[in-house]
Amino acid sequence: MTPAVIAAATLALGDREGPGAMSMRRIAADLGCDPMAIYRHFPNRQALLDAVADLAVQEVAVPAGEKPWDERVRAVLTDVRAAALRHPGIAGHIASRPPLGSAGQKLAAVITGALAEAGLAPGDVLKASQALVAYSAAGLRMAVEAGAPDERWRQVNEALEGETPVVGSAEQFEYGLRLLLNGIRLEAHPGEASRTAGAYSGQDRSCS
């Protein structure tokens, strides 16, 4: 019995039966062992679920380094979301506690490296990374709890007299992520944003 075997069995159990089945006793029963055998490798259930979450995101491929910084960030966050949703038993845990194991750290390094390449100062790299992870976690939580049209979604659309993306949908996630990445680009190069605004202002005056 190894931590890897226990984590893999737990992930498979969650895939079959959802998060409610992932108790230490049920996991032990699936493995054919005493629950105390699991505690020899994991001090508590949360530590085990952290390992399972990291196992799930091992499915996420590291994007090629020659891709533009924003494409690398988008690929990592979109693929983490997809990997989590393929494993319904652990998706909620990933939303609550983004993985910090070896796989999670590898993906985090891709994000921080890309943000540094975008031109952010070191302190802002950490803040932007935190903002992106928080947005992704919230989006994943909404996908777990909603993610499909329902009566409330129809009521919102009627009130707004238009059709909004479904809460927790891929469409909603991708749109919000694009806004964040555009904001990071402007934060990294504020002078360019000012010059662009000035150019548009000049165009307006010339037409008046």
C-alpha positions as CSV (number, residue, x, y, z in Angstrom):
1,M,0.0,0.0,0.0
2,T,1.4,3.3,-1.1
3,P,0.1,6.9,-1.1
4,A,-0.1,6.8,-4.9
5,V,-2.3,3.6,-4.8
6,I,-4.6,5.2,-2.1
7,A,-4.9,8.4,-4.0
8,A,-5.7,6.6,-7.3
9,A,-8.3,4.4,-5.6
10,T,-9.9,7.5,-4.0
11,L,-10.0,9.3,-7.3
12,A,-11.7,6.4,-9.0
13,L,-14.2,6.0,-6.2
14,G,-15.1,9.7,-6.5
15,D,-15.5,9.3,-10.3
16,R,-18.0,6.5,-9.8
17,E,-20.0,7.7,-6.8
18,G,-19.2,11.4,-6.2
19,P,-17.8,13.2,-3.2
20,G,-20.2,11.8,-0.7
21,A,-18.7,8.4,-1.1
22,M,-15.1,9.5,-0.3
23,S,-15.0,8.8,3.4
24,M,-12.0,7.1,5.0
25,R,-14.0,4.0,5.8
26,R,-15.4,3.7,2.3
27,I,-12.0,4.2,0.7
28,A,-10.5,1.6,3.0
29,A,-13.3,-0.8,2.1
30,D,-12.6,-0.3,-1.6
31,L,-8.9,-1.0,-0.9
32,G,-9.7,-4.0,1.3
33,C,-7.8,-2.6,4.2
34,D,-8.3,-1.2,7.7
35,P,-8.9,2.6,7.8
36,M,-5.8,2.9,10.0
37,A,-3.7,1.7,7.1
38,I,-4.7,4.9,5.2
39,Y,-3.8,7.1,8.2
40,R,-0.3,5.7,8.2
41,H,0.2,7.6,4.9
42,F,-2.2,10.6,5.3
43,P,-2.8,12.3,8.7
44,N,-6.4,13.2,7.9
45,R,-9.0,13.1,5.1
46,Q,-8.1,16.6,3.9
47,A,-4.5,15.6,3.3
48,L,-5.7,12.6,1.3
49,L,-8.1,14.8,-0.8
50,D,-5.2,17.2,-1.4
51,A,-3.2,14.4,-2.9
52,V,-6.2,13.3,-5.0
53,A,-6.7,16.8,-6.3
54,D,-3.0,17.0,-7.3
55,L,-3.4,13.6,-9.0
56,A,-6.3,14.9,-11.0
57,V,-4.4,17.9,-12.3
58,Q,-1.5,15.7,-13.4
59,E,-3.7,15.3,-16.5
60,V,-3.0,18.9,-17.5
61,A,-0.2,19.3,-20.1
62,V,2.3,22.0,-19.7
63,P,1.9,24.4,-22.7
64,A,4.9,24.9,-25.0
65,G,7.1,27.7,-23.8
66,E,7.3,29.4,-27.2
67,K,3.5,30.2,-27.0
68,P,2.6,33.8,-26.1
69,W,2.3,34.4,-22.3
70,D,-1.5,34.9,-22.3
71,E,-2.1,31.7,-24.3
72,R,-0.1,29.7,-21.8
73,V,-2.1,31.1,-18.9
74,R,-5.4,30.5,-20.7
75,A,-4.4,26.9,-21.5
76,V,-3.4,26.0,-18.0
77,L,-6.5,27.5,-16.3
78,T,-8.9,26.1,-18.9
79,D,-7.3,22.7,-18.8
80,V,-7.3,22.6,-15.0
81,R,-11.0,23.4,-15.0
82,A,-11.7,20.6,-17.6
83,A,-9.6,18.1,-15.6
84,A,-11.5,18.9,-12.4
85,L,-14.9,18.5,-14.1
86,R,-13.8,15.1,-15.5
87,H,-13.5,14.0,-11.8
88,P,-16.8,15.0,-10.1
89,G,-15.7,13.5,-6.8
90,I,-12.8,15.9,-6.3
91,A,-13.8,18.9,-8.4
92,G,-15.3,20.7,-5.4
93,H,-12.2,20.2,-3.4
94,I,-10.0,21.6,-6.2
95,A,-12.2,24.7,-6.2
96,S,-11.8,25.1,-2.4
97,R,-8.2,24.1,-2.2
98,P,-6.2,24.5,-5.5
99,P,-3.6,21.8,-5.5
100,L,-0.2,22.5,-4.0
101,G,1.5,19.2,-4.7
102,S,4.1,18.6,-7.4
103,A,1.6,18.8,-10.3
104,G,0.0,22.0,-8.9
105,Q,3.3,23.6,-8.3
106,K,4.4,22.8,-11.8
107,L,1.3,24.5,-13.3
108,A,1.7,27.5,-10.9
109,A,5.2,28.0,-12.2
110,V,3.9,28.1,-15.7
111,I,1.5,30.9,-14.7
112,T,4.0,33.0,-12.7
113,G,6.6,32.6,-15.5
114,A,4.1,33.7,-18.1
115,L,3.0,36.7,-16.0
116,A,6.6,37.8,-15.5
117,E,7.1,37.5,-19.3
118,A,4.0,39.8,-19.7
119,G,6.0,42.5,-18.0
120,L,4.5,42.6,-14.5
121,A,6.8,43.6,-11.6
122,P,7.6,40.6,-9.2
123,G,5.1,41.7,-6.6
124,D,2.4,42.1,-9.2
125,V,3.2,38.6,-10.6
126,L,2.1,37.1,-7.3
127,K,-1.0,39.3,-7.0
128,A,-2.1,38.6,-10.6
129,S,-1.5,34.9,-10.1
130,Q,-3.6,35.0,-6.9
131,A,-6.4,36.8,-8.8
132,L,-6.4,34.3,-11.6
133,V,-6.5,31.3,-9.3
134,A,-9.3,32.9,-7.2
135,Y,-11.3,33.6,-10.4
136,S,-10.7,30.0,-11.7
137,A,-11.7,28.5,-8.3
138,A,-14.9,30.5,-8.2
139,G,-15.7,29.6,-11.7
140,L,-15.1,25.9,-11.0
141,R,-17.3,26.1,-7.9
142,M,-20.1,27.6,-10.0
143,A,-19.7,24.8,-12.6
144,V,-19.9,22.2,-9.9
145,E,-23.0,23.7,-8.3
146,A,-24.7,25.0,-11.5
147,G,-23.3,24.8,-15.0
148,A,-26.6,24.2,-16.8
149,P,-29.7,26.3,-17.6
150,D,-32.2,26.4,-14.8
151,E,-35.3,28.4,-13.8
152,R,-33.2,31.1,-12.1
153,W,-31.1,31.6,-15.2
154,R,-34.3,32.1,-17.2
155,Q,-35.6,34.6,-14.6
156,V,-32.3,36.6,-14.9
157,N,-32.5,36.6,-18.7
158,E,-36.1,37.9,-18.5
159,A,-35.2,40.6,-16.1
160,L,-32.2,41.7,-18.2
161,E,-34.2,41.3,-21.5
162,G,-31.3,39.3,-23.0
163,E,-29.5,36.0,-22.9
164,T,-26.6,35.7,-20.5
165,P,-24.1,32.8,-20.4
166,V,-25.2,30.0,-18.1
167,V,-23.7,30.4,-14.6
168,G,-20.7,28.1,-14.4
169,S,-20.5,27.4,-18.1
170,A,-17.4,27.3,-20.2
171,E,-18.6,30.3,-22.1
172,Q,-18.9,32.4,-19.0
173,F,-15.5,31.2,-17.7
174,E,-13.7,31.9,-21.0
175,Y,-15.2,35.4,-21.3
176,G,-14.2,36.4,-17.8
177,L,-10.7,35.0,-18.2
178,R,-10.3,37.0,-21.4
179,L,-11.2,40.2,-19.4
180,L,-8.7,39.3,-16.7
181,L,-5.9,38.7,-19.2
182,N,-6.6,41.9,-21.0
183,G,-6.5,43.8,-17.7
184,I,-3.2,42.2,-16.9
185,R,-1.8,43.3,-20.2
186,L,-2.8,46.9,-19.5
187,E,-1.4,46.7,-15.9
188,A,1.9,45.5,-17.3
189,H,2.1,48.3,-19.9
190,P,0.1,51.3,-18.6
191,G,1.9,53.7,-21.0
192,E,0.7,51.8,-24.0
193,A,-2.9,52.0,-22.7
194,S,-2.5,55.8,-22.2
195,R,-1.1,56.2,-25.7
196,T,-4.0,54.2,-27.1
197,A,-6.5,56.2,-25.2
198,G,-4.9,59.4,-26.4
199,A,-5.0,58.3,-30.0
200,Y,-8.7,57.6,-29.8
201,S,-9.3,60.9,-28.1
202,G,-7.4,62.7,-30.9
203,Q,-9.4,60.9,-33.5
204,D,-12.6,62.1,-31.8
205,R,-11.4,65.7,-31.7
206,S,-10.4,65.6,-35.4
207,C,-13.9,64.5,-36.3
208,S,-15.8,67.1,-34.3
